[in-house]
Amino acid sequence: MEEKKTKNNRMAKLIRAVRKDPHLASSQLDFPSITEPLAKYISESQFSTIPDDILELAKRHILDTLASMVVSSQLKASRLARQFAIFNGGKADTAHLLTTNQTTTLLDAIFTNAITAHAAEINDFCPSAFVQPGPSIISTVLSIGETIEASGEEILKAVVTGYEIACRLPKALGTINLRTAGLSSHGVGPTFGSAAAAASLLKLPKGSIGYVLAYCVQQASGSFNWIRDEEHVEKAFLFAGMPARNGASAALMVHKGFTGVKDPFKGTPSWLLSSIFIGIDSDLDLNRLIHNLGVEYELPLVAYKRYPVGGPIQPSIEGLIELIKKIDRTSIVRIEIKMPGNIRIFSEASMPALNLRYLAAVILEDGDLSFNMAQSHERMSTETIRKKMDYVNLIHDPNQEKEPRVESALVKVILKNGEHHEIFIEHVLGFPERPMNHQDVENKAKSLIIPILGHSKANKLIETIWNLETLSNIQTIIPLLIPTDN
């Protein structure tokens, strides 16, 4: 309490100082210098030694993202993105619209590939930062990598760099600050992460990185309107397409000679001197962006989605599936789910993959939850499903609210005879505290891509990713993502 009071007093003085003298240099304020260490880290990333366990995690997340791209390639957001890319960029032969034989301009390919990778709730996410880094960062790296014929080792190092910045930045800016301002960290973090990954792959020099960050500042945006998106189109744009395009643009412009403000985080005017970041209860902590950068990694904090649903409801799905293995699901007359977070979102969502009452109803009816059913608006409107949705009651449980963020659920089912059965899932498989291992990630990928690519091509893709550091040209991966009948 005393520490918070001291911090608030310091912030109050800071606000008064800035208001009194709008030209007050932020170097006179209590801001650490972050651009120089960021620039050093990003510019040296292709020449640094990265621990083997971190490179292994990078491979897992690349495979996980590519599996998401393949399985989501025919969903509405993906189809619309491809149509937009061809209309906007034409059929240029710069970069592929992955999972197809079509090619277009580089930025249009990056934009489309990122949306495709996030067209469903099956890609990775970093719960402590409220970002989903894979779709934007990996799409950026693969498209630029295809264009410059990058090696697998270069791809891996760029991906690690991108994840590092995307996952650190929202925590440094303050996740509470962003949420209070209505600025979605899902759009902000991956913009900087995609830019950092692209700058790494393009081997931009240290003196140019500040310009890249400046262009990220200019483009960092995103509203929580996505919560009301019914068809995962605007959401895919915000979480993936927009930050990939904006971050890649920042690095590519500087690569071609664009200049700007050398240090966007120092001086006045400055993004950081806005009321978003220097309010009385600000959780701004810029040291979180640079502390042990390149020594302590963010990748172990990135989660996988075991089920094709939003991150916060993964434990509820696992809990219900586990319960119906032990009891007759047709005898269930009521389901109570206690969980942390904003339960209204998951009780009333129009998007099937975010509506926990719908997903629970499907599990009651089918005995499992398939990828297709998690996307089905048609199924959501059926009479039998709507009736079963009435069985489900979501209850906010403040006892499950913790810092750092957790995703847990207490699932209880009540049977016709009055019996109660319950299970508590503290962390779903894939959450950082219960991570997927090498085989888990491979099994998930196979379950998603074999029905689309076939066994031979799917196995070849997986083998290629597991040995990515030996790949001389990333272009080898592109045909492995295309269904045989495409």
C-alpha positions as CSV (number, residue, x, y, z in Angstrom):
1,M,0.0,0.0,0.0
2,E,2.8,2.4,0.9
3,E,4.7,1.6,-2.3
4,K,1.6,2.3,-4.4
5,K,1.1,5.6,-2.5
6,T,4.7,6.6,-3.2
7,K,4.3,5.7,-6.9
8,N,1.0,7.6,-7.2
9,N,2.6,10.7,-5.6
10,R,5.5,10.4,-8.1
11,M,3.1,10.1,-11.0
12,A,1.0,13.1,-9.8
13,K,4.2,15.2,-9.7
14,L,5.1,14.0,-13.2
15,I,1.6,14.9,-14.6
16,R,1.8,18.4,-13.0
17,A,5.3,18.9,-14.4
18,V,4.3,17.9,-18.0
19,R,1.2,20.1,-17.9
20,K,3.2,23.1,-16.6
21,D,5.9,22.8,-19.2
22,P,4.8,20.8,-22.3
23,H,8.3,21.0,-23.6
24,L,9.8,19.3,-20.6
25,A,12.1,16.7,-21.9
26,S,11.3,13.2,-20.8
27,S,15.0,12.7,-20.1
28,Q,14.3,14.9,-17.1
29,L,11.6,12.6,-16.0
30,D,11.8,9.2,-14.4
31,F,12.0,7.2,-17.6
32,P,14.8,4.7,-18.3
33,S,16.5,4.8,-21.6
34,I,15.0,1.9,-23.5
35,T,15.6,2.6,-27.2
36,E,19.4,2.0,-27.1
37,P,19.2,-1.5,-25.4
38,L,16.3,-2.4,-27.7
39,A,18.2,-1.4,-30.8
40,K,21.3,-3.3,-29.6
41,Y,19.3,-6.5,-29.0
42,I,17.4,-6.4,-32.3
43,S,20.4,-5.5,-34.4
44,E,22.5,-8.2,-32.9
45,S,19.8,-10.9,-32.8
46,Q,21.0,-12.6,-36.0
47,F,24.5,-12.9,-34.7
48,S,23.7,-13.9,-31.1
49,T,23.7,-17.4,-29.7
50,I,20.2,-18.5,-28.6
51,P,19.9,-21.4,-26.1
52,D,18.8,-24.7,-27.7
53,D,15.7,-24.9,-25.5
54,I,14.5,-21.5,-26.7
55,L,15.1,-22.5,-30.3
56,E,13.1,-25.6,-29.7
57,L,10.3,-23.6,-28.4
58,A,10.5,-21.3,-31.5
59,K,10.1,-24.4,-33.7
60,R,7.1,-25.6,-31.7
61,H,5.3,-22.2,-32.1
62,I,6.1,-22.1,-35.8
63,L,4.6,-25.5,-36.3
64,D,1.6,-24.6,-34.1
65,T,1.0,-21.4,-36.1
66,L,1.4,-23.2,-39.5
67,A,-1.1,-25.8,-38.3
68,S,-3.5,-23.0,-37.4
69,M,-3.0,-21.5,-40.9
70,V,-3.7,-24.7,-42.7
71,V,-6.8,-25.7,-40.7
72,S,-8.2,-22.1,-40.9
73,S,-7.5,-21.5,-44.6
74,Q,-11.1,-21.9,-45.7
75,L,-12.8,-19.9,-43.0
76,K,-14.5,-16.6,-43.8
77,A,-11.7,-14.3,-42.6
78,S,-9.1,-16.2,-44.6
79,R,-11.2,-16.2,-47.8
80,L,-11.9,-12.5,-47.5
81,A,-8.3,-11.7,-46.8
82,R,-7.2,-13.5,-50.0
83,Q,-9.8,-11.8,-52.1
84,F,-8.7,-8.4,-50.7
85,A,-5.0,-9.2,-51.4
86,I,-5.6,-10.1,-55.0
87,F,-7.8,-7.1,-55.6
88,N,-5.4,-4.7,-53.8
89,G,-2.0,-6.1,-54.8
90,G,-2.8,-8.1,-57.9
91,K,-1.1,-11.3,-58.8
92,A,2.4,-10.1,-58.3
93,D,4.9,-12.9,-57.8
94,T,6.6,-11.4,-54.7
95,A,5.2,-13.6,-51.9
96,H,2.8,-16.5,-51.6
97,L,-0.6,-16.4,-50.0
98,L,0.3,-19.4,-47.8
99,T,-1.8,-22.6,-48.2
100,T,-2.4,-21.7,-51.9
101,N,-0.5,-21.4,-55.1
102,Q,-1.4,-17.7,-55.4
103,T,1.1,-14.9,-55.1
104,T,0.8,-11.2,-54.5
105,T,2.7,-8.2,-53.2
106,L,4.8,-8.6,-50.0
107,L,2.6,-6.5,-47.6
108,D,-0.6,-8.0,-49.0
109,A,0.8,-11.5,-48.4
110,I,1.9,-10.7,-44.9
111,F,-1.5,-9.2,-44.1
112,T,-3.4,-12.2,-45.6
113,N,-1.2,-14.9,-44.1
114,A,-1.5,-13.4,-40.6
115,I,-5.3,-13.2,-40.9
116,T,-5.4,-16.8,-42.1
117,A,-3.3,-17.9,-39.1
118,H,-5.7,-16.2,-36.7
119,A,-9.0,-17.0,-38.5
120,A,-9.9,-19.4,-35.7
121,E,-9.3,-19.7,-31.9
122,I,-6.5,-22.3,-32.3
123,N,-3.2,-20.3,-32.4
124,D,-0.8,-19.5,-29.5
125,F,-1.2,-16.7,-26.9
126,C,0.8,-15.1,-24.1
127,P,-1.6,-14.8,-21.1
128,S,0.7,-12.4,-19.1
129,A,0.8,-9.9,-22.0
130,F,-2.6,-10.3,-23.6
131,V,-1.2,-10.9,-27.0
132,Q,-1.4,-13.7,-29.6
133,P,2.1,-13.4,-31.2
134,G,2.3,-16.3,-33.6
135,P,0.0,-15.3,-36.5
136,S,1.5,-11.8,-37.0
137,I,5.2,-12.5,-36.3
138,I,5.5,-15.8,-38.1
139,S,3.5,-14.6,-41.1
140,T,5.8,-11.5,-41.3
141,V,9.0,-13.6,-41.1
142,L,7.9,-16.3,-43.6
143,S,6.8,-13.8,-46.2
144,I,9.9,-11.6,-45.9
145,G,12.0,-14.8,-45.6
146,E,10.5,-16.1,-48.9
147,T,11.3,-12.8,-50.6
148,I,14.9,-12.6,-49.5
149,E,15.4,-16.4,-49.5
150,A,16.3,-16.6,-45.8
151,S,17.6,-19.7,-44.2
152,G,15.8,-21.7,-41.5
153,E,18.3,-20.5,-38.8
154,E,17.6,-16.8,-39.8
155,I,13.9,-17.5,-39.5
156,L,14.3,-19.0,-36.0
157,K,16.3,-16.1,-34.7
158,A,13.9,-13.5,-36.1
159,V,10.9,-15.4,-34.6
160,V,12.5,-15.4,-31.1
161,T,13.3,-11.7,-31.5
162,G,9.7,-10.9,-32.4
163,Y,8.2,-12.9,-29.6
164,E,10.5,-11.3,-27.1
165,I,9.3,-7.8,-28.0
166,A,5.7,-8.6,-28.6
167,C,5.3,-10.2,-25.2
168,R,7.4,-7.7,-23.2
169,L,5.9,-4.5,-24.6
170,P,2.3,-4.6,-23.2
171,K,3.7,-5.5,-19.7
172,A,6.1,-2.5,-19.9
173,L,3.4,-0.1,-21.1
174,G,1.0,-1.5,-18.5
175,T,-1.7,-3.9,-19.3
176,I,-4.0,-2.0,-17.0
177,N,-3.1,1.3,-18.7
178,L,-3.9,-0.2,-22.1
179,R,-7.2,-1.7,-21.0
180,T,-8.3,1.5,-19.2
181,A,-7.6,3.5,-22.3
182,G,-9.5,1.1,-24.5
183,L,-6.3,0.3,-26.4
184,S,-6.1,-3.4,-27.1
185,S,-2.7,-4.9,-26.3
186,H,-3.6,-7.5,-28.9
187,G,-3.0,-4.9,-31.6
188,V,-0.1,-3.0,-29.9
189,G,2.3,-5.8,-28.8
190,P,2.3,-7.7,-32.1
191,T,2.9,-4.5,-34.1
192,F,6.2,-4.0,-32.3
193,G,6.9,-7.7,-32.3
194,S,6.4,-8.1,-36.1
195,A,8.6,-5.0,-36.7
196,A,11.3,-6.4,-34.5
197,A,11.2,-9.8,-36.2
198,A,11.3,-8.1,-39.6
199,A,14.2,-5.8,-38.6
200,S,16.1,-8.9,-37.3
201,L,15.6,-10.8,-40.5
202,L,16.5,-7.8,-42.7
203,K,19.6,-7.3,-40.5
204,L,18.9,-3.6,-39.9
205,P,21.8,-1.8,-38.2
206,K,21.5,-0.5,-34.6
207,G,21.3,3.1,-35.7
208,S,18.1,2.4,-37.7
209,I,16.1,0.5,-35.1
210,G,14.9,3.7,-33.4
211,Y,13.3,4.7,-36.7
212,V,11.5,1.4,-36.8
213,L,10.2,1.8,-33.3
214,A,9.0,5.4,-34.2
215,Y,6.9,4.1,-37.1
216,C,5.5,1.4,-34.7
217,V,4.5,4.1,-32.3
218,Q,2.7,5.9,-35.1
219,Q,0.7,2.8,-36.0
220,A,0.1,1.2,-32.6
221,S,-3.7,1.0,-32.3
222,G,-6.6,-1.3,-31.7
223,S,-10.0,-1.1,-30.0
224,F,-11.8,-3.6,-27.8
225,N,-14.6,-3.5,-30.4
226,W,-13.4,-6.9,-31.4
227,I,-15.3,-8.4,-28.5
228,R,-18.6,-7.7,-30.4
229,D,-17.3,-9.2,-33.6
230,E,-19.6,-12.1,-34.5
231,E,-17.6,-13.8,-37.3
232,H,-13.9,-13.6,-36.3
233,V,-13.1,-11.2,-39.2
234,E,-12.5,-7.9,-37.4
235,K,-10.8,-9.9,-34.6
236,A,-8.4,-11.6,-37.0
237,F,-7.7,-8.1,-38.5
238,L,-6.9,-6.7,-35.1
239,F,-5.0,-9.6,-33.5
240,A,-3.0,-10.5,-36.6
241,G,-3.5,-8.8,-40.0
242,M,-3.1,-5.2,-38.8
243,P,-0.1,-5.6,-36.5
244,A,1.7,-7.8,-39.1
245,R,1.1,-5.3,-41.9
246,N,2.0,-2.3,-39.7
247,G,5.0,-3.8,-38.0
248,A,6.4,-5.2,-41.3
249,S,5.8,-1.8,-43.0
250,A,7.8,-0.1,-40.2
251,A,10.8,-2.3,-40.8
252,L,10.6,-2.4,-44.6
253,M,10.3,1.4,-44.9
254,V,13.4,1.9,-42.8
255,H,15.1,-0.9,-44.8
256,K,14.5,1.3,-47.9
257,G,15.8,4.5,-46.3
258,F,12.9,6.0,-44.3
259,T,14.1,8.1,-41.4
260,G,12.2,9.7,-38.5
261,V,12.5,10.3,-34.8
262,K,15.6,8.4,-33.6
263,D,14.3,7.8,-30.1
264,P,10.4,7.7,-29.9
265,F,10.5,7.1,-26.2
266,K,12.5,10.2,-25.1
267,G,11.8,13.8,-25.6
268,T,8.6,15.9,-25.9
269,P,6.1,15.5,-27.4
270,S,6.1,11.7,-26.7
271,W,3.7,8.9,-26.8
272,L,4.6,7.9,-23.3
273,L,3.7,11.4,-21.9
274,S,0.1,10.8,-22.8
275,S,-2.5,10.3,-20.0
276,I,-2.6,6.6,-21.1
277,F,0.7,6.0,-19.4
278,I,1.2,8.6,-16.7
279,G,-2.1,8.5,-14.9
280,I,-2.3,8.3,-11.1
281,D,-2.7,4.5,-11.1
282,S,-0.4,3.8,-14.1
283,D,1.3,0.4,-14.2
284,L,3.9,1.7,-16.7
285,D,7.2,-0.1,-16.0
286,L,9.6,0.4,-18.9
287,N,12.3,-1.7,-17.3
288,R,10.1,-4.8,-18.0
289,L,10.9,-4.2,-21.7
290,I,14.7,-4.3,-21.3
291,H,15.4,-6.2,-18.1
292,N,17.7,-9.2,-18.9
293,L,16.7,-8.8,-22.6
294,G,18.4,-11.7,-24.5
295,V,19.0,-13.6,-21.2
296,E,15.5,-14.3,-19.8
297,Y,13.1,-15.3,-22.6
298,E,9.4,-14.8,-23.1
299,L,8.8,-17.9,-25.1
300,P,8.3,-20.2,-22.0
301,L,5.4,-17.8,-21.1
302,V,3.6,-18.3,-24.4
303,A,0.7,-20.8,-24.2
304,Y,-0.8,-23.2,-26.8
305,K,-4.6,-23.7,-27.3
306,R,-5.4,-27.3,-26.8
307,Y,-8.9,-26.7,-27.9
308,P,-10.2,-24.4,-30.7
309,V,-11.7,-21.9,-28.3
310,G,-10.7,-18.6,-26.6
311,G,-7.9,-18.9,-24.1
312,P,-9.9,-18.1,-20.9
313,I,-12.4,-20.9,-21.6
314,Q,-9.9,-23.6,-22.3
315,P,-10.0,-25.0,-18.7
316,S,-13.8,-25.2,-18.8
317,I,-13.8,-27.2,-22.0
318,E,-11.1,-29.6,-20.6
319,G,-13.0,-30.0,-17.3
320,L,-16.4,-30.8,-19.0
321,I,-14.7,-33.3,-21.4
322,E,-13.0,-35.0,-18.5
323,L,-16.3,-35.3,-16.6
324,I,-18.3,-36.8,-19.4
325,K,-15.8,-39.6,-19.7
326,K,-16.9,-40.8,-16.3
327,I,-20.6,-40.2,-16.4
328,D,-23.6,-40.6,-18.8
329,R,-23.7,-37.1,-20.4
330,T,-27.4,-37.6,-21.4
331,S,-28.3,-37.6,-17.7
332,I,-26.8,-34.1,-17.2
333,V,-29.5,-31.5,-16.5
334,R,-27.4,-28.6,-15.4
335,I,-23.8,-27.3,-15.7
336,E,-22.2,-24.7,-13.4
337,I,-18.9,-23.2,-14.3
338,K,-17.0,-21.0,-11.9
339,M,-14.2,-19.1,-13.5
340,P,-12.2,-15.8,-13.2
341,G,-12.5,-12.9,-15.6
342,N,-15.4,-11.3,-17.4
343,I,-17.9,-14.1,-17.6
344,R,-20.5,-12.0,-19.5
345,I,-18.2,-12.1,-22.6
346,F,-18.2,-15.8,-22.7
347,S,-21.8,-16.3,-21.7
348,E,-23.3,-14.0,-24.4
349,A,-20.7,-14.0,-27.2
350,S,-22.1,-14.1,-30.7
351,M,-18.9,-15.8,-31.9
352,P,-19.2,-19.6,-31.4
353,A,-15.6,-20.2,-30.3
354,L,-16.0,-17.6,-27.5
355,N,-19.5,-18.7,-26.3
356,L,-18.9,-21.1,-23.5
357,R,-22.6,-22.0,-23.1
358,Y,-22.7,-23.0,-26.8
359,L,-19.5,-25.0,-26.6
360,A,-20.7,-26.8,-23.5
361,A,-23.9,-27.6,-25.3
362,V,-22.0,-29.1,-28.2
363,I,-20.0,-31.3,-25.9
364,L,-23.2,-32.5,-24.2
365,E,-24.7,-33.4,-27.6
366,D,-21.6,-34.8,-29.4
367,G,-19.4,-36.0,-26.5
368,D,-16.5,-34.0,-27.8
369,L,-15.7,-30.6,-29.5
370,S,-14.4,-30.6,-33.0
371,F,-12.6,-27.7,-34.8
372,N,-15.6,-27.3,-37.2
373,M,-18.2,-27.3,-34.4
374,A,-16.3,-24.5,-32.6
375,Q,-16.8,-22.3,-35.6
376,S,-20.4,-23.2,-36.5
377,H,-22.9,-20.4,-36.4
378,E,-25.4,-22.8,-38.0
379,R,-25.0,-25.3,-35.2
380,M,-25.3,-22.6,-32.6
381,S,-28.8,-21.7,-33.8
382,T,-30.3,-25.2,-33.8
383,E,-33.1,-25.9,-31.4
384,T,-31.5,-28.8,-29.5
385,I,-28.3,-26.8,-28.9
386,R,-30.2,-23.7,-27.8
387,K,-32.1,-25.8,-25.3
388,K,-28.9,-27.3,-23.9
389,M,-27.3,-23.9,-23.7
390,D,-30.0,-23.1,-21.1
391,Y,-28.5,-25.9,-18.9
392,V,-25.2,-23.9,-18.5
393,N,-24.7,-21.2,-15.9
394,L,-21.4,-19.2,-15.7
395,I,-20.4,-17.8,-12.3
396,H,-17.6,-15.4,-11.7
397,D,-15.4,-16.7,-8.9
398,P,-13.2,-13.9,-7.4
399,N,-11.2,-16.6,-5.5
400,Q,-9.8,-17.7,-8.9
401,E,-8.6,-14.1,-9.7
402,K,-4.8,-14.0,-9.4
403,E,-1.7,-12.1,-10.5
404,P,-0.1,-13.0,-12.7
405,R,-3.1,-14.0,-14.8
406,V,-4.4,-17.5,-14.5
407,E,-7.0,-19.4,-16.5
408,S,-8.8,-21.9,-14.4
409,A,-12.3,-23.3,-14.0
410,L,-14.4,-25.3,-11.5
411,V,-16.9,-27.3,-13.5
412,K,-19.8,-29.0,-11.8
413,V,-22.5,-31.1,-13.5
414,I,-25.9,-32.0,-11.9
415,L,-27.6,-35.2,-13.0
416,K,-31.3,-36.1,-13.3
417,N,-31.0,-38.2,-10.1
418,G,-29.6,-35.2,-8.1
419,E,-26.0,-36.4,-8.1
420,H,-23.3,-33.7,-8.4
421,H,-19.9,-34.3,-10.0
422,E,-17.2,-31.6,-10.3
423,I,-13.6,-31.1,-11.3
424,F,-11.2,-28.2,-10.9
425,I,-8.8,-27.4,-13.8
426,E,-6.1,-25.1,-12.5
427,H,-4.2,-24.9,-15.8
428,V,-5.3,-26.5,-19.1
429,L,-2.7,-28.4,-21.0
430,G,-0.8,-25.8,-23.0
431,F,-0.8,-23.1,-20.4
432,P,2.7,-21.9,-19.3
433,E,2.4,-23.7,-16.0
434,R,1.4,-26.9,-17.8
435,P,3.2,-26.6,-21.1
436,M,2.8,-28.8,-24.1
437,N,6.0,-30.8,-24.8
438,H,7.5,-31.6,-28.2
439,Q,5.2,-34.6,-28.8
440,D,2.1,-32.8,-27.6
441,V,2.6,-30.0,-30.2
442,E,3.3,-32.6,-32.9
443,N,0.1,-34.5,-32.0
444,K,-2.0,-31.3,-32.0
445,A,-0.5,-30.3,-35.4
446,K,-1.2,-33.7,-36.9
447,S,-4.8,-33.7,-35.7
448,L,-5.4,-30.4,-37.5
449,I,-3.4,-30.8,-40.7
450,I,-3.5,-34.5,-41.7
451,P,-7.2,-34.3,-42.8
452,I,-6.3,-31.4,-45.1
453,L,-2.7,-32.1,-46.3
454,G,-2.7,-35.9,-46.1
455,H,-0.3,-38.0,-44.1
456,S,2.7,-37.7,-46.4
457,K,2.8,-33.9,-46.8
458,A,1.9,-33.3,-43.1
459,N,4.7,-35.6,-41.9
460,K,7.1,-33.9,-44.3
461,L,6.1,-30.4,-43.0
462,I,6.5,-31.5,-39.4
463,E,9.9,-33.0,-40.1
464,T,11.1,-29.9,-41.9
465,I,10.1,-27.6,-39.0
466,W,11.8,-29.9,-36.4
467,N,15.0,-29.5,-38.5
468,L,14.5,-25.9,-39.4
469,E,18.0,-24.8,-38.5
470,T,19.4,-27.0,-41.3
471,L,17.2,-25.5,-44.0
472,S,19.1,-23.3,-46.5
473,N,16.1,-21.7,-48.0
474,I,12.7,-21.1,-46.3
475,Q,10.9,-21.4,-49.7
476,T,11.1,-25.2,-49.2
477,I,8.2,-24.9,-46.7
478,I,5.7,-23.2,-49.0
479,P,4.5,-26.2,-51.2
480,L,4.2,-28.3,-48.0
481,L,1.3,-26.0,-46.8
482,I,-0.8,-26.4,-50.0
483,P,-3.5,-29.1,-49.9
484,T,-3.0,-31.7,-52.7
485,D,-6.2,-30.7,-54.5
486,N,-5.4,-26.9,-54.4
